[in-house]
Amino acid sequence: MPVKPPVKKTIKPKAVKPVAKKAAVAKPAAKKVATKSAAPKTAPKASSAKIKKTGAPTSQLDKRITEQRYLVLKSLDDGKAEDILDYDLRGRSSLADYLVIASGRSTRQVASLAENISKSLKQAGHKILHREGEGTNDWVIVDTGDVIVHILRPEVRAYYRLEEIWEKGY
């Protein structure tokens, strides 16, 4: 009978096998942890999607501003405006990103330049926030929010000297 107890010792290696199974069970648990850690990585993407819904990404904003500026300068050039100056106000003023100053030889040309700018911007899908000075047409302002355009007769431009204000960096 003493031989029977060693047979029981061979049963112990069978008990080792379930321990190996427990290690195998632990591996899927580790995979679940990895999946959970992947979830926080996707969470910032969801928050960035929220940002895109509330505001345009910088590249689209820059594209829109560049297009507005191009349309304004092209309209002024096509309308034969004189002494066209373009100032980059980014970082210098919160009024707008660009300021354009141009001269028209007469009140009729000043009005025509302002009208052509407004038409070209509206056709491209941009909004005009404000237009001012169309009664006398000595000085007309077209404001898109990102680009402000001042169109003046030469005498009015010499009197107000807007260039000096923006060239000095105020």
Order of alpha helices (4+ residues) and beta strands (2+ residues): alpha-alpha-beta-beta-alpha-beta-beta-beta-alpha-alpha
